[in-house]
């Protein structure tokens, strides 16, 4: 990517991937970005589980009633979790790590999609976090925020159309009620 502006225009959620595996260098670059993400008071409360096992990806694709099915066809997923006892802003810290993984993926020419886990439920009503804890044998104190599906892009998406920016959502000095 030439610059950050191009990177954020190009990054679009990708739910279709080719069967091509990621290289070790690509996976290391993704994890390096995650591990360099900022965290409150440098608590580093986040942790990451890299999943490339097809059976496990299939199980994880059932973590939500909808919106995660495509995960079974992704070559790789990174489960982003954090320890709420280590930081009261674990959600923010894990969110920043999640988006840095996605931006690094785009910079490598890979596709990615954020799968929201926190406050979501399986088709049977079980909390998605609890379901993933069982699948991945995660210690009880850790909370799952997201799963980032990753792979080589299985389709092309147009860059973000800047003409659709919602400038009315920007306010100067105080909230403008549109008066």
C-alpha positions as CSV (number, residue, x, y, z in Angstrom):
1,X,0.0,0.0,0.0
2,X,1.3,3.4,-0.9
3,X,0.0,5.3,2.1
4,X,-2.5,5.1,5.0
5,X,-5.2,6.9,3.2
6,X,-5.2,4.3,0.4
7,X,-5.1,1.5,3.0
8,X,-8.3,2.7,4.7
9,X,-10.1,3.2,1.4
10,X,-9.2,-0.3,0.2
11,X,-10.0,-2.2,3.4
12,X,-13.4,-3.7,3.0
13,X,-14.9,-6.6,4.8
14,X,-14.2,-9.8,2.9
15,X,-16.3,-12.9,3.5
16,X,-15.1,-14.9,0.5
17,X,-11.6,-16.4,0.5
18,X,-9.6,-18.5,-1.9
19,X,-8.3,-21.9,-0.6
20,X,-4.7,-20.6,-0.7
21,X,-3.1,-20.9,2.7
22,X,-1.3,-17.9,4.3
23,X,2.4,-18.0,4.5
24,X,4.2,-18.2,7.8
25,X,5.6,-14.7,7.1
26,X,2.0,-13.4,6.6
27,X,0.8,-14.9,9.8
28,X,3.8,-13.5,11.7
29,X,3.2,-10.0,10.3
30,X,-0.5,-10.2,11.4
31,X,0.5,-11.2,14.9
32,X,3.3,-8.6,15.1
33,X,0.7,-5.9,14.3
34,X,-1.6,-7.3,17.0
35,X,1.2,-7.5,19.6
36,X,2.3,-3.9,18.8
37,X,-1.2,-2.5,19.3
38,X,-1.5,0.1,22.0
39,X,-3.1,-0.8,25.3
40,X,-4.1,1.2,28.3
41,X,-1.2,1.7,30.7
42,X,0.6,-0.9,28.5
43,X,-1.4,-3.6,30.3
44,X,-1.3,-5.9,27.2
45,X,-4.4,-7.5,28.5
46,X,-5.2,-9.0,25.1
47,X,-4.3,-12.5,23.9
48,X,-4.7,-14.2,20.5
49,X,-5.5,-17.7,19.3
50,X,-4.5,-18.5,15.8
51,X,-6.8,-21.1,14.2
52,X,-6.0,-22.8,10.9
53,X,-7.5,-26.2,11.7
54,X,-10.5,-26.8,9.3
55,X,-12.6,-28.7,11.8
56,X,-12.1,-26.0,14.5
57,X,-12.9,-23.2,11.9
58,X,-16.1,-25.1,11.1
59,X,-17.0,-25.2,14.8
60,X,-16.3,-21.5,15.3
61,X,-18.5,-20.7,12.3
62,X,-21.4,-21.7,14.5
63,X,-20.6,-19.3,17.3
64,X,-23.4,-16.9,16.2
65,X,-26.9,-17.4,14.9
66,X,-25.9,-15.4,11.8
67,X,-22.9,-13.6,10.5
68,X,-20.1,-16.2,11.1
69,X,-21.0,-19.0,8.7
70,X,-18.3,-17.9,6.1
71,X,-15.6,-18.6,8.7
72,X,-15.7,-22.3,7.8
73,X,-14.2,-21.4,4.4
74,X,-11.5,-19.0,5.7
75,X,-8.0,-20.4,5.8
76,X,-7.2,-18.7,9.1
77,X,-8.8,-17.0,12.0
78,X,-7.4,-15.0,14.9
79,X,-9.6,-15.0,18.0
80,X,-9.0,-11.9,20.0
81,X,-9.5,-12.1,23.7
82,X,-8.6,-10.2,26.8
83,X,-8.5,-10.3,30.5
84,X,-10.9,-7.9,32.2
85,X,-9.1,-8.3,35.5
86,X,-5.9,-6.9,33.8
87,X,-7.6,-3.8,32.4
88,X,-10.9,-2.1,32.8
89,X,-10.7,-1.0,29.2
90,X,-10.1,-4.5,27.8
91,X,-12.8,-4.0,25.2
92,X,-11.1,-1.0,23.8
93,X,-7.7,-2.6,23.9
94,X,-8.9,-5.7,22.1
95,X,-10.8,-3.6,19.6
96,X,-7.7,-1.7,18.7
97,X,-5.8,-5.0,18.3
98,X,-8.6,-6.4,16.1
99,X,-8.5,-3.4,13.7
100,X,-4.7,-3.4,13.5
101,X,-4.9,-7.1,12.4
102,X,-7.4,-6.0,9.7
103,X,-5.3,-3.1,8.5
104,X,-2.1,-5.3,8.4
105,X,-4.1,-7.9,6.4
106,X,-5.1,-5.2,3.8
107,X,-1.5,-4.0,3.7
108,X,-0.4,-7.5,2.8
109,X,-3.1,-7.8,0.1
110,X,-5.2,-10.2,2.2
111,X,-8.9,-10.0,3.0
112,X,-10.4,-9.9,6.5
113,X,-13.7,-9.7,8.3
114,X,-14.5,-8.9,11.9
115,X,-16.9,-11.3,13.5
116,X,-18.4,-9.8,16.6
117,X,-18.5,-12.2,19.6
118,X,-19.1,-10.1,22.7
119,X,-22.8,-9.8,23.5
120,X,-23.8,-12.3,20.7
121,X,-25.4,-15.7,20.9
122,X,-25.5,-19.0,19.1
123,X,-28.6,-20.2,17.3
124,X,-29.6,-22.1,20.5
125,X,-29.2,-19.0,22.7
126,X,-25.9,-19.8,24.3
127,X,-23.6,-16.8,24.7
128,X,-21.1,-16.9,21.8
129,X,-18.2,-16.2,24.2
130,X,-19.2,-19.3,26.3
131,X,-19.4,-21.4,23.1
132,X,-16.0,-20.3,22.0
133,X,-14.5,-20.9,25.4
134,X,-15.7,-24.5,25.1
135,X,-14.4,-25.0,21.6
136,X,-10.9,-23.5,22.3
137,X,-10.5,-24.5,26.0
138,X,-10.0,-20.8,27.0
139,X,-9.4,-20.0,30.7
140,X,-12.5,-18.7,32.4
141,X,-11.1,-15.2,33.2
142,X,-10.5,-14.3,29.6
143,X,-13.3,-12.8,27.5
144,X,-13.6,-13.2,23.7
145,X,-14.2,-9.9,21.8
146,X,-14.0,-10.9,18.2
147,X,-12.8,-13.4,15.6
148,X,-10.9,-11.9,12.6
149,X,-11.4,-14.2,9.6
150,X,-8.4,-13.9,7.2
151,X,-7.3,-15.2,3.8
152,X,-6.6,-14.4,0.2
153,X,-9.4,-12.4,-1.3
154,X,-12.0,-14.5,-3.1
155,X,-13.6,-11.5,-4.8
156,X,-12.8,-7.9,-5.6
157,X,-14.5,-5.1,-3.8
158,X,-14.5,-1.5,-4.9
159,X,-12.6,0.9,-2.6
160,X,-14.7,3.0,-0.2
161,X,-16.5,5.7,-2.0
162,X,-15.5,9.0,-0.4
163,X,-18.6,10.7,-1.9
164,X,-20.6,8.7,0.7
165,X,-18.8,10.1,3.7
166,X,-21.3,11.3,6.3
167,X,-19.8,14.7,7.0
168,X,-23.0,15.6,8.9
169,X,-21.7,13.3,11.6
170,X,-18.9,15.7,12.3
171,X,-19.4,18.7,14.7
172,X,-17.2,21.6,15.5
173,X,-16.7,22.7,19.1
174,X,-20.1,21.5,20.2
175,X,-22.9,19.2,19.0
176,X,-24.7,20.8,16.1
177,X,-28.4,19.8,16.2
178,X,-28.8,20.7,12.6
179,X,-30.3,24.1,13.4
